[in-house]
Amino acid sequence: MGKSLSVHRGSFGAGGWLWYVSSVCLLAAASGFAGVGTAAKQALAERAPASIGALVMGVAFLVVPLLRWRQTVEVFEHGFVWSRLHRVVRVPATEVRDVSWLKHQTKRSAQDEVKIELVSGQRHSIVGVNDPEKLVNFLRSWARLGDDRASRR
């Protein structure tokens, strides 16, 4: 794919409030198993189902922030590679059809989302990488090159 031009890593803040919710659930599970507080009067068999439920919920809420935090988008001269915890997506520059950049704004936080549409019709959504404006500029330049090639035919 050529020489590496830039690397965009996922940010810790992209997990937002889910970090908080998952840590509260995991803390509740730990305190339930340890018998801290009012649960100390109950036997482990009585408090285990609630503790297991809190543990499962904590792990489930932790999935999204981990996926966003551990992602990397590396832009090369002729394409990009988007790697996450569970898979790697390689996209040549000629495959990029359209790119849009959305800013999701709430009262407490803001998130950047880069939506990429490929020539094949496939769509990818990258949320929570640092310096999204630079990433969008690279990808839009490839989409414009594709439009120029199509108009010449």
Secondary structure, DSSP 8 states (H G I E B T S, - for coil): --SEEEEEEB-GGGGTHHHHHHHHHHHHHHHHHHT-GGGGGS-HHHHHHHHHHHHHHHHHHHHHHHHHHT-EEEEETTEEEEE-SS-EEEEEGGGEEEEEEEEEE-SS-EEEEEEEEETTS-EEEEESBS-HHHHHHHHHHHHHHHHHHHHH-
